Amino acid sequence: MSKRWIHGTFEDEHQLLAATAAVREQGYRVEDIFTPYPVHGLPEAMGLRPSRLGVVCFVLGAIGCALALAFQYWTSATDWPINVGGKPFDSLPAFVPIAFEITILFAGLGVVLALFLRCRLGPGASSFQPDPRVTDDRFVLVVRLEGATHTAAECQKLLAAHGAVHTEDRLEELVA
Amino acid sequence: MAGHPVSANAAPVRRVGALDEDVAAPSRRLLHVAAATGLVLALGWVVDRTAAAAAVLVATQVAVGVAVGAAVVLVLAYVTRAGWLASVRRAPEALMMSLPVLAPVVLVGLALAVPLYVWTDAHLVAHDELLAHKSGWLNVPAFLLRAVLILALWMWLAKRLRRTSLAQDASRAAPDDGPALRWSAIFLAVLAVTWSVATFDWLMSLQPHWFSTMYAWASLAGSIVSALAATTLMVLFLERSGPFRGILTERHRHDLGKLLFGFSTFWAYLWFCQYMLIWYSHIPEETSYYVVRTSSTWMPQVFACLALGWGIPFFGLMTRRAKISRHRLVLMSIALLLGRWLDVHLMVAPAVGSPASILWQVPALIGVFALLVWASRVAFARAPRVPVGDPYLVESLPPKEVAE
């Protein structure tokens, strides 16, 4: 089965938002949207699920915190106890700054790595750009055509009706 | 989004303000409550002078922190050109405008508390080299004079900021935030100095042998948290009672939730910074402060303060769903306000050596906050519910209000 996409190029973010809502209402699937900057309200209009990166962040932070506390306890109270100003070897306040830093390190780096893995980003990753102007002043809405319910012409007409300055019918091109 | 919305947008936005049904001024019941608590505290003054004065000092300090913190929230939004706050800006603005009512009460609180400061004891000062050395700064006339000057300065700046905001409403010219930006910058510069002097004088000098350079920082962070909590409660109340219905959006709640989460963590960070450095270096003149507070009398309250001011809100506001939940925001705001009160209470009560009686603390808190709420509601009722001349208003309103 061949894959088919319709690209609609917009010049205005408000038209883009309206078009996104309209194509979804008509039962089309929005494959992706290319914008030069984050557009407020677009994730909601696209119907994207809330990101689960927060959960990853929390779990990794908790692991970092636990590891840092355990390691400090082991070094200063078990493996090589050193008397610092007569304080107990297992002094929690002294462990807090390092536990705090390691929590942030794990959570921060972990969430970036998780994002890269999830989006398959990294050295050698291929990228797709429907039009170089999406890095400047154009917005491109990519609609996936599925089955026989909609024709390419209908979709193009719908996009044009919402202010698309240019529409294009593409086959087998977008690398998912 | 466009940084400067075009003036064509101004017309529909003005209509949002014009739709204004009259926001009812609050009834006088709050003033009656304040008067009644005043009578209870007068009785307290006769029965147990120290405990009553300490209770009034704590309550007035917490309240003035809310009002000044609200001004900080407001001016930070101006100087960072934070468009999101614009449509609900009148709430922190109204809290700030409780200052003219609170300032005299704060001054009375300080005057009543004068005997609590050991450096006012001439006999003691004569036999204490350190206090004698500090008496050039720490003496009653200078203390009261500084208090009057600082409170007057804050009041004047609050009124300036309010006037700028109202002038924006009335202006028919192109929206301009220049004057607001200018006065905000002046306010921040003035506050950096005056807040430090004020907290050193009013709270830290209760233990005049002890000092900490973190003190003003930590208490400013605490007052900003309390102001954010009060702002959150106020906007949710105004949404429920009418004026902010359809104005307050989920995005506002999410942003306020984020700020509560962030600033409570900031406060905990500074609290711990002060504690840990003193704990680590273990110098007697510094540890004296925490030796008292980690004794069995006060330790449970210190933990309660950290739990209310940080622990509970940290986990309670962590997820997005929690931050946009009205119910959760109300609960956490109340926890944070109680935590702030306990924080100030722990600065005062251990120092004056009185396990201050709840009998005077509760009326003091209710009375001062009744005044704060009353003054804020009066201020809110006196201006359009939405700042119609703000150039960033369109960014903050729900889309349908702008499109109409």
Interface residues (C-beta under 8 A of the other chain):
Chain A: H40 G41 P50 G54 F58 G85 G86 K87 P93 A94 V96 P97
Chain B: M1 F272 Y275 M276 W279 Y280 H282 M318 T319 R320 P399
